[in-house]
Amino acid sequence: MHASILKYFAAIARTGSIRKASEELHVATSALSRQIKKLEDELGTPVFERFSDGLRLTSAGEIVLRHARETLQRYEVMKGDLGDLKGKKTGRVHIACLDSLAVQFLPEQVAEFHRRHPAVDFRIRAESYNIYQRLAEGDVDIGITFDVDRPPDIAMIRGVSMPLMAIVARHHPLARQKSVSLQECAQFNLLLQLNNDVMSSMISIELGALERNGRNFISTNSQMMLKPLILSGVGVAFFTPLGLLQELEAGEVVALHISGSRLRDLKVGVVVPRQRKLTHAADAMAQFLSDGLERFSLKITAALERGKV
């Protein structure tokens, strides 16, 4: 089976929709439908069940998906080996990261890596959940996420301390304090994140109390939307400093430790699958990101220390 057919099939299996796969791959829905029909005719069995809300893999489809992922991965490794023969890193690197890392850290890292290795391109997903799952299923090569409940088949190359903190504008009443409790934060408008696995798993009880007793001003899955609201001073948000380095260095926001919370001990790190061989480009990028993350964390530590003065 041709690599492009397997790529189309894997995209449809992941999204559960020919339309969504079409948008992702920039291939016409009619062309994708023909390829899936051709694949099913070739195999002599349906690979998808059709429902009103999308497609689901059949038992045969599950077997084909395992084959497709393994074949596509070996194909990418092979292309990387061919690039090595020419003395250069080539290929595509797939990364899933926390959305806060897509603000400053990852754009800087990708730009520098591309300057050194211009034949490498990237596909990047910014999200706060499913990163381990995407790694395990072969959708991405590298993850950058919190080291919380990490599965045994996922390895961390390097982790840095990165606590979740209460973030306020420099003129907010809480900004004068060294640390705050969640109860103190609940006296002000709360700017909360949706779909955040770490927040929901580690302080679910505390968050429930905040949402019942606090003044929940807004909940969103976009850090970029919350940032101007933080700067305006209208409320308290809960972030790591990862996406706020420039504002911390400029003194526009203050990051306060949350007293009595396990979130002070959080780590963020670069993670990769243990069993799956990465392409040369992905392996090099994982090491590059690990070094960059450590340097970035030192900048954040320095900015936090200056903010205490």
Contacts in CASP RR format, 6 or more apart in sequence:
PFRMAT RR
TARGET T0000
AUTHOR 0000-0000-0000
METHOD contacts of the structure
MODEL  1
MHASILKYFAAIARTGSIRKASEELHVATSALSRQIKKLEDELGTPVFER
FSDGLRLTSAGEIVLRHARETLQRYEVMKGDLGDLKGKKTGRVHIACLDS
LAVQFLPEQVAEFHRRHPAVDFRIRAESYNIYQRLAEGDVDIGITFDVDR
PPDIAMIRGVSMPLMAIVARHHPLARQKSVSLQECAQFNLLLQLNNDVMS
SMISIELGALERNGRNFISTNSQMMLKPLILSGVGVAFFTPLGLLQELEA
GEVVALHISGSRLRDLKVGVVVPRQRKLTHAADAMAQFLSDGLERFSLKI
TAALERGKV
1 39 0 8 1.000
1 42 0 8 1.000
1 71 0 8 1.000
3 71 0 8 1.000
3 72 0 8 1.000
3 75 0 8 1.000
4 35 0 8 1.000
5 35 0 8 1.000
5 38 0 8 1.000
5 39 0 8 1.000
6 67 0 8 1.000
6 68 0 8 1.000
6 71 0 8 1.000
6 72 0 8 1.000
7 25 0 8 1.000
7 68 0 8 1.000
7 72 0 8 1.000
8 21 0 8 1.000
8 25 0 8 1.000
8 27 0 8 1.000
8 32 0 8 1.000
8 35 0 8 1.000
8 36 0 8 1.000
9 35 0 8 1.000
9 36 0 8 1.000
9 39 0 8 1.000
9 47 0 8 1.000
9 64 0 8 1.000
9 65 0 8 1.000
9 68 0 8 1.000
10 65 0 8 1.000
10 68 0 8 1.000
10 69 0 8 1.000
10 72 0 8 1.000
11 21 0 8 1.000
11 24 0 8 1.000
11 25 0 8 1.000
12 18 0 8 1.000
12 21 0 8 1.000
12 32 0 8 1.000
12 36 0 8 1.000
12 48 0 8 1.000
12 55 0 8 1.000
13 48 0 8 1.000
13 55 0 8 1.000
13 57 0 8 1.000
13 61 0 8 1.000
13 65 0 8 1.000
13 68 0 8 1.000
14 21 0 8 1.000
14 137 0 8 1.000
14 139 0 8 1.000
15 21 0 8 1.000
15 24 0 8 1.000
16 54 0 8 1.000
16 55 0 8 1.000
16 56 0 8 1.000
17 54 0 8 1.000
17 55 0 8 1.000
18 29 0 8 1.000
18 32 0 8 1.000
18 33 0 8 1.000
18 36 0 8 1.000
18 55 0 8 1.000
19 29 0 8 1.000
21 27 0 8 1.000
21 32 0 8 1.000
22 28 0 8 1.000
22 29 0 8 1.000
22 32 0 8 1.000
25 32 0 8 1.000
36 47 0 8 1.000
36 48 0 8 1.000
39 47 0 8 1.000
39 64 0 8 1.000
40 46 0 8 1.000
40 47 0 8 1.000
43 60 0 8 1.000
43 64 0 8 1.000
45 58 0 8 1.000
45 60 0 8 1.000
46 58 0 8 1.000
46 60 0 8 1.000
47 57 0 8 1.000
47 58 0 8 1.000
47 60 0 8 1.000
47 61 0 8 1.000
47 64 0 8 1.000
48 55 0 8 1.000
48 56 0 8 1.000
48 57 0 8 1.000
48 58 0 8 1.000
48 61 0 8 1.000
49 55 0 8 1.000
49 56 0 8 1.000
49 57 0 8 1.000
49 58 0 8 1.000
57 65 0 8 1.000
69 137 0 8 1.000
69 138 0 8 1.000
73 138 0 8 1.000
73 276 0 8 1.000
73 277 0 8 1.000
76 91 0 8 1.000
76 92 0 8 1.000
76 279 0 8 1.000
77 277 0 8 1.000
77 278 0 8 1.000
77 279 0 8 1.000
79 90 0 8 1.000
79 91 0 8 1.000
79 279 0 8 1.000
80 89 0 8 1.000
80 90 0 8 1.000
80 91 0 8 1.000
80 279 0 8 1.000
80 280 0 8 1.000
80 281 0 8 1.000
81 280 0 8 1.000
82 90 0 8 1.000
83 89 0 8 1.000
83 90 0 8 1.000
83 119 0 8 1.000
83 280 0 8 1.000
84 280 0 8 1.000
88 117 0 8 1.000
88 119 0 8 1.000
89 117 0 8 1.000
89 119 0 8 1.000
89 120 0 8 1.000
89 280 0 8 1.000
89 281 0 8 1.000
89 284 0 8 1.000
90 119 0 8 1.000
90 120 0 8 1.000
90 281 0 8 1.000
91 119 0 8 1.000
91 120 0 8 1.000
91 121 0 8 1.000
91 279 0 8 1.000
91 281 0 8 1.000
92 120 0 8 1.000
92 121 0 8 1.000
92 122 0 8 1.000
92 123 0 8 1.000
92 281 0 8 1.000
93 120 0 8 1.000
93 121 0 8 1.000
93 122 0 8 1.000
93 123 0 8 1.000
93 141 0 8 1.000
93 142 0 8 1.000
93 279 0 8 1.000
93 281 0 8 1.000
93 282 0 8 1.000
93 285 0 8 1.000
94 122 0 8 1.000
94 123 0 8 1.000
94 124 0 8 1.000
94 125 0 8 1.000
94 139 0 8 1.000
94 140 0 8 1.000
94 141 0 8 1.000
94 142 0 8 1.000
94 282 0 8 1.000
95 106 0 8 1.000
95 122 0 8 1.000
95 123 0 8 1.000
95 124 0 8 1.000
95 125 0 8 1.000
95 140 0 8 1.000
95 141 0 8 1.000
95 142 0 8 1.000
95 143 0 8 1.000
95 144 0 8 1.000
95 285 0 8 1.000
96 124 0 8 1.000
96 125 0 8 1.000
96 126 0 8 1.000
96 127 0 8 1.000
96 130 0 8 1.000
96 131 0 8 1.000
96 134 0 8 1.000
96 135 0 8 1.000
96 139 0 8 1.000
96 140 0 8 1.000
96 142 0 8 1.000
96 143 0 8 1.000
96 144 0 8 1.000
96 145 0 8 1.000
97 106 0 8 1.000
97 124 0 8 1.000
97 125 0 8 1.000
97 126 0 8 1.000
97 127 0 8 1.000
97 131 0 8 1.000
97 143 0 8 1.000
97 144 0 8 1.000
97 145 0 8 1.000
98 126 0 8 1.000
98 127 0 8 1.000
98 128 0 8 1.000
98 131 0 8 1.000
98 144 0 8 1.000
98 145 0 8 1.000
98 146 0 8 1.000
98 240 0 8 1.000
98 242 0 8 1.000
98 268 0 8 1.000
99 126 0 8 1.000
99 127 0 8 1.000
99 128 0 8 1.000
99 221 0 8 1.000
99 222 0 8 1.000
99 223 0 8 1.000
100 223 0 8 1.000
100 239 0 8 1.000
100 240 0 8 1.000
100 242 0 8 1.000
100 243 0 8 1.000
100 244 0 8 1.000
101 126 0 8 1.000
101 144 0 8 1.000
101 242 0 8 1.000
101 243 0 8 1.000
102 124 0 8 1.000
102 126 0 8 1.000
103 223 0 8 1.000
103 224 0 8 1.000
103 242 0 8 1.000
103 243 0 8 1.000
103 244 0 8 1.000
104 243 0 8 1.000
104 245 0 8 1.000
104 246 0 8 1.000
105 242 0 8 1.000
105 243 0 8 1.000
105 245 0 8 1.000
105 292 0 8 1.000
105 293 0 8 1.000
105 296 0 8 1.000
106 124 0 8 1.000
106 126 0 8 1.000
106 144 0 8 1.000
109 288 0 8 1.000
109 289 0 8 1.000
109 292 0 8 1.000
110 122 0 8 1.000
110 124 0 8 1.000
112 288 0 8 1.000
113 120 0 8 1.000
113 284 0 8 1.000
113 285 0 8 1.000
113 288 0 8 1.000
114 120 0 8 1.000
114 121 0 8 1.000
114 122 0 8 1.000
117 281 0 8 1.000
117 284 0 8 1.000
120 281 0 8 1.000
120 285 0 8 1.000
123 140 0 8 1.000
125 134 0 8 1.000
125 140 0 8 1.000
127 195 0 8 1.000
128 193 0 8 1.000
128 195 0 8 1.000
128 196 0 8 1.000
128 197 0 8 1.000
128 198 0 8 1.000
128 221 0 8 1.000
129 195 0 8 1.000
129 196 0 8 1.000
129 197 0 8 1.000
131 140 0 8 1.000
131 143 0 8 1.000
131 144 0 8 1.000
131 145 0 8 1.000
131 271 0 8 1.000
132 145 0 8 1.000
132 150 0 8 1.000
132 151 0 8 1.000
132 154 0 8 1.000
132 271 0 8 1.000
134 140 0 8 1.000
134 143 0 8 1.000
135 141 0 8 1.000
135 142 0 8 1.000
135 143 0 8 1.000
135 154 0 8 1.000
135 271 0 8 1.000
135 272 0 8 1.000
135 273 0 8 1.000
136 151 0 8 1.000
136 153 0 8 1.000
136 154 0 8 1.000
136 273 0 8 1.000
138 273 0 8 1.000
138 276 0 8 1.000
141 272 0 8 1.000
141 273 0 8 1.000
141 278 0 8 1.000
141 279 0 8 1.000
141 282 0 8 1.000
141 285 0 8 1.000
141 286 0 8 1.000
142 270 0 8 1.000
142 271 0 8 1.000
142 272 0 8 1.000
142 278 0 8 1.000
142 282 0 8 1.000
142 285 0 8 1.000
142 286 0 8 1.000
142 289 0 8 1.000
143 270 0 8 1.000
143 271 0 8 1.000
143 272 0 8 1.000
144 268 0 8 1.000
144 269 0 8 1.000
144 270 0 8 1.000
144 271 0 8 1.000
144 289 0 8 1.000
144 293 0 8 1.000
145 268 0 8 1.000
145 269 0 8 1.000
145 271 0 8 1.000
146 162 0 8 1.000
146 197 0 8 1.000
146 198 0 8 1.000
146 266 0 8 1.000
146 267 0 8 1.000
146 268 0 8 1.000
146 269 0 8 1.000
147 156 0 8 1.000
147 159 0 8 1.000
147 266 0 8 1.000
147 267 0 8 1.000
147 268 0 8 1.000
147 269 0 8 1.000
147 271 0 8 1.000
148 197 0 8 1.000
148 198 0 8 1.000
148 201 0 8 1.000
148 202 0 8 1.000
148 266 0 8 1.000
149 201 0 8 1.000
150 156 0 8 1.000
150 271 0 8 1.000
152 274 0 8 1.000
153 273 0 8 1.000
153 274 0 8 1.000
153 275 0 8 1.000
154 271 0 8 1.000
154 272 0 8 1.000
154 273 0 8 1.000
154 274 0 8 1.000
155 271 0 8 1.000
155 272 0 8 1.000
155 273 0 8 1.000
155 274 0 8 1.000
156 269 0 8 1.000
156 270 0 8 1.000
156 271 0 8 1.000
157 269 0 8 1.000
157 270 0 8 1.000
157 271 0 8 1.000
157 272 0 8 1.000
157 286 0 8 1.000
157 287 0 8 1.000
157 290 0 8 1.000
158 269 0 8 1.000
158 270 0 8 1.000
158 290 0 8 1.000
158 291 0 8 1.000
158 293 0 8 1.000
158 294 0 8 1.000
159 267 0 8 1.000
159 268 0 8 1.000
159 269 0 8 1.000
159 270 0 8 1.000
159 290 0 8 1.000
159 293 0 8 1.000
159 294 0 8 1.000
160 267 0 8 1.000
160 268 0 8 1.000
160 269 0 8 1.000
160 293 0 8 1.000
160 294 0 8 1.000
160 297 0 8 1.000
161 265 0 8 1.000
161 266 0 8 1.000
161 267 0 8 1.000
161 297 0 8 1.000
162 240 0 8 1.000
162 241 0 8 1.000
162 242 0 8 1.000
162 266 0 8 1.000
162 267 0 8 1.000
162 268 0 8 1.000
162 297 0 8 1.000
162 300 0 8 1.000
163 240 0 8 1.000
163 257 0 8 1.000
163 258 0 8 1.000
163 263 0 8 1.000
163 264 0 8 1.000
163 265 0 8 1.000
163 266 0 8 1.000
164 198 0 8 1.000
164 199 0 8 1.000
164 238 0 8 1.000
164 239 0 8 1.000
164 240 0 8 1.000
164 258 0 8 1.000
164 261 0 8 1.000
164 263 0 8 1.000
164 266 0 8 1.000
165 238 0 8 1.000
165 239 0 8 1.000
165 240 0 8 1.000
165 241 0 8 1.000
165 255 0 8 1.000
165 256 0 8 1.000
165 257 0 8 1.000
165 258 0 8 1.000
165 263 0 8 1.000
166 174 0 8 1.000
166 180 0 8 1.000
166 185 0 8 1.000
166 236 0 8 1.000
166 237 0 8 1.000
166 238 0 8 1.000
166 255 0 8 1.000
166 256 0 8 1.000
166 257 0 8 1.000
166 258 0 8 1.000
167 230 0 8 1.000
167 236 0 8 1.000
167 237 0 8 1.000
167 238 0 8 1.000
167 239 0 8 1.000
167 241 0 8 1.000
167 244 0 8 1.000
167 253 0 8 1.000
167 254 0 8 1.000
167 255 0 8 1.000
167 256 0 8 1.000
168 174 0 8 1.000
168 175 0 8 1.000
168 230 0 8 1.000
168 233 0 8 1.000
168 235 0 8 1.000
168 236 0 8 1.000
168 237 0 8 1.000
168 253 0 8 1.000
168 254 0 8 1.000
168 256 0 8 1.000
169 175 0 8 1.000
169 230 0 8 1.000
169 231 0 8 1.000
169 232 0 8 1.000
169 233 0 8 1.000
169 235 0 8 1.000
169 252 0 8 1.000
169 253 0 8 1.000
169 254 0 8 1.000
170 251 0 8 1.000
170 252 0 8 1.000
170 253 0 8 1.000
170 254 0 8 1.000
171 233 0 8 1.000
172 188 0 8 1.000
172 233 0 8 1.000
172 235 0 8 1.000
172 236 0 8 1.000
172 254 0 8 1.000
173 188 0 8 1.000
174 180 0 8 1.000
174 184 0 8 1.000
174 185 0 8 1.000
174 188 0 8 1.000
174 236 0 8 1.000
174 254 0 8 1.000
174 256 0 8 1.000
175 254 0 8 1.000
175 256 0 8 1.000
177 184 0 8 1.000
177 256 0 8 1.000
178 256 0 8 1.000
178 257 0 8 1.000
178 308 0 8 1.000
179 256 0 8 1.000
179 257 0 8 1.000
179 258 0 8 1.000
179 259 0 8 1.000
180 256 0 8 1.000
180 257 0 8 1.000
180 258 0 8 1.000
180 259 0 8 1.000
181 258 0 8 1.000
181 259 0 8 1.000
181 260 0 8 1.000
182 203 0 8 1.000
182 206 0 8 1.000
182 209 0 8 1.000
182 210 0 8 1.000
182 258 0 8 1.000
182 261 0 8 1.000
185 210 0 8 1.000
185 236 0 8 1.000
185 238 0 8 1.000
185 258 0 8 1.000
186 209 0 8 1.000
186 210 0 8 1.000
186 213 0 8 1.000
186 214 0 8 1.000
186 215 0 8 1.000
187 214 0 8 1.000
187 215 0 8 1.000
188 215 0 8 1.000
188 235 0 8 1.000
188 236 0 8 1.000
189 215 0 8 1.000
189 216 0 8 1.000
189 217 0 8 1.000
189 234 0 8 1.000
189 235 0 8 1.000
189 236 0 8 1.000
190 210 0 8 1.000
190 211 0 8 1.000
190 214 0 8 1.000
190 215 0 8 1.000
190 216 0 8 1.000
190 217 0 8 1.000
190 235 0 8 1.000
190 236 0 8 1.000
190 237 0 8 1.000
191 217 0 8 1.000
191 218 0 8 1.000
191 226 0 8 1.000
191 229 0 8 1.000
191 230 0 8 1.000
191 234 0 8 1.000
191 235 0 8 1.000
191 236 0 8 1.000
191 237 0 8 1.000
192 199 0 8 1.000
192 207 0 8 1.000
192 210 0 8 1.000
192 211 0 8 1.000
192 216 0 8 1.000
192 218 0 8 1.000
192 219 0 8 1.000
192 220 0 8 1.000
192 237 0 8 1.000
192 238 0 8 1.000
193 199 0 8 1.000
193 219 0 8 1.000
193 220 0 8 1.000
193 221 0 8 1.000
193 223 0 8 1.000
193 226 0 8 1.000
193 237 0 8 1.000
193 238 0 8 1.000
193 239 0 8 1.000
194 219 0 8 1.000
194 220 0 8 1.000
194 221 0 8 1.000
195 221 0 8 1.000
196 221 0 8 1.000
198 263 0 8 1.000
198 266 0 8 1.000
199 207 0 8 1.000
199 238 0 8 1.000
200 207 0 8 1.000
202 262 0 8 1.000
202 263 0 8 1.000
203 261 0 8 1.000
203 262 0 8 1.000
203 263 0 8 1.000
206 261 0 8 1.000
210 216 0 8 1.000
217 229 0 8 1.000
217 234 0 8 1.000
217 235 0 8 1.000
218 225 0 8 1.000
218 226 0 8 1.000
218 229 0 8 1.000
220 226 0 8 1.000
223 239 0 8 1.000
223 243 0 8 1.000
226 237 0 8 1.000
226 239 0 8 1.000
227 244 0 8 1.000
227 247 0 8 1.000
229 235 0 8 1.000
229 237 0 8 1.000
230 237 0 8 1.000
230 253 0 8 1.000
231 247 0 8 1.000
231 252 0 8 1.000
231 253 0 8 1.000
238 258 0 8 1.000
240 266 0 8 1.000
240 268 0 8 1.000
241 248 0 8 1.000
241 255 0 8 1.000
241 300 0 8 1.000
241 303 0 8 1.000
241 304 0 8 1.000
242 268 0 8 1.000
242 296 0 8 1.000
242 300 0 8 1.000
244 253 0 8 1.000
244 255 0 8 1.000
245 296 0 8 1.000
245 299 0 8 1.000
245 300 0 8 1.000
245 303 0 8 1.000
247 253 0 8 1.000
248 255 0 8 1.000
248 300 0 8 1.000
248 303 0 8 1.000
248 304 0 8 1.000
248 307 0 8 1.000
249 299 0 8 1.000
249 303 0 8 1.000
249 306 0 8 1.000
251 307 0 8 1.000
254 307 0 8 1.000
255 304 0 8 1.000
257 264 0 8 1.000
258 264 0 8 1.000
268 293 0 8 1.000
269 290 0 8 1.000
269 293 0 8 1.000
270 286 0 8 1.000
270 289 0 8 1.000
270 290 0 8 1.000
270 293 0 8 1.000
272 278 0 8 1.000
272 286 0 8 1.000
278 286 0 8 1.000
END
